[in-house]
């Protein structure tokens, strides 16, 4: 869990880091910062797709995988900061001060921030930071990054340059099929959970990633921004699973338990 220590260290010393890097970093709006972050995350994912291992450059693929995840984490964090501010930190490190801040300021901040899609995908990227590199999580993140880049360039074409002019006809076709593509993306989020579960039987099992990812799906199912899409996707999966349930009715009880676990706990 070294990456947790790294994240905590970066956050606690963010003021000093920002002060040192300020002379080298151009100031830009949160929208442009998010745009360039998504461009870099998408570019790193594309590098990962290239079969560089055939050239003996498998290490580059690992670096590209990690780069895409960390760029997503930083970009989502910056978006959350721009929309909700930074999470408050206690002025003193006493247990009493920390407990008071958690109940009075951090919990209200979390209640708002956790409903953000950026918060969901920051959690998503953190799950796979220590996981075995795989194309499946990058496909989900890349679709989101592509949508963010395309939406930004539609409003501000100058930021996309010549590359955007060449890609725009393709983007227009994708945008025309937005409902189907978003539904497919939601299905991919769910199917990744099933793949992680099935892979528990394989030598490449990732137990922690599987547990955390199911909790990510539960959050997506419960939050208003994504609930409708996930409910529709689960209904479609359920309709395809009905014939199996008729042949094996003993599966009904664990399925009911799973449904109860997914059910939102707020009114």
Secondary structure, DSSP 8 states (H G I E B T S, - for coil): -HHHHHHHHHHHTHHHHHHHHGGGS----HHHHHHHHHHHHHHHHHHHHS-GGGGT-HHHHHHHHHHHHHHHHHHHHHHHHHHH------SS--HHHHHHHIIIIIHHHHHHHTTSHHHHHHHHHHHHHTS---HHHHHHHHHHHHHHHHHHHHH-HHHHHHHHHHHHHHHHHHHHTHHHHHHHHHHHHHHHHHHHHHGGGSTT--HHHHHHHHHHHHHHHHSHHHHHHHHHHHHHHHHHHHHHHHH-TTHHHHHHHHHHHHS----
